[in-house]
Amino acid sequence: MEAKIKIQKWNNNLGISIPHLIAAELSLREGLYVNIHDKNDRIIIEPIRSNKPYNLIEMLDKITDDNIHQTIDTGTPIGNEIW
């Protein structure tokens, strides 16, 4: 698909809007990071996709006393909860 898009000023940067059909075709979504670079007078935008599956042990190893969340008190049981 090809689209003619106007470059607009966003704060101190320039920005473009990615048309919905292109975003859907490439499975782009809000919050996804991309790499952007130039090559032969072209702008290349590539989604950053992790091919590495999550590893629970590696993720748990990153928990420290400094980044662990606090206990959340949800109050006393109201129904048939078993704590």
C-alpha positions in Angstrom: 0.0 0.0 0.0 1.2 3.5 -0.7 -0.1 6.7 0.9 0.7 10.4 0.6 1.2 11.8 4.1 1.9 15.3 5.2 4.8 15.9 7.6 3.7 17.9 10.6 5.4 19.6 13.5 5.0 17.8 16.8 6.6 20.0 19.6 10.2 20.3 18.4 10.1 17.3 16.1 8.5 16.4 12.8 6.0 13.6 12.7 3.9 11.5 10.4 0.8 9.5 10.9 0.8 5.9 9.9 -2.4 5.0 8.0 -4.6 2.4 9.7 -4.4 -0.1 6.8 -0.6 -0.1 6.9 -0.5 -0.3 10.7 -2.9 -3.3 10.6 -1.0 -5.0 7.8 2.2 -4.8 9.9 0.6 -5.5 13.2 1.6 -2.1 14.6 -0.1 -0.8 17.7 0.2 2.0 20.2 3.2 1.6 22.5 5.2 -0.6 20.1 8.8 0.6 19.6 10.3 1.1 16.2 13.8 1.7 14.9 14.1 4.5 12.4 17.1 5.2 10.1 17.9 6.6 6.7 19.4 4.6 3.8 19.9 5.8 0.3 17.8 9.0 0.8 14.9 6.9 2.3 13.5 6.7 5.8 13.3 3.2 7.1 10.9 2.5 10.0 11.1 -1.1 11.4 9.1 -2.5 14.3 11.2 -3.9 17.1 10.0 -7.4 17.6 11.4 -9.7 20.2 12.0 -13.2 18.9 13.1 -14.3 22.3 10.3 -16.0 24.3 9.8 -14.9 27.9 11.8 -16.9 30.4 10.3 -16.9 33.9 13.6 -17.6 35.7 15.4 -14.7 33.9 12.4 -12.4 34.7 12.4 -13.4 38.4 16.2 -12.9 38.6 15.6 -9.2 37.8 13.4 -8.7 40.9 15.4 -6.9 43.6 14.5 -5.3 47.0 14.6 -1.9 45.2 12.1 -2.7 42.5 9.7 -5.2 44.1 6.2 -3.7 44.7 4.7 -3.3 48.2 2.0 -5.7 49.6 -1.5 -4.5 48.7 -4.1 -4.8 51.5 -7.4 -5.7 49.9 -9.3 -5.7 53.2 -11.1 -8.5 55.0 -12.8 -11.3 53.1 -16.4 -10.5 52.1 -17.6 -13.7 50.6 -16.2 -17.2 50.6 -12.6 -16.3 49.8 -10.0 -18.6 51.2 -6.8 -16.9 52.2 
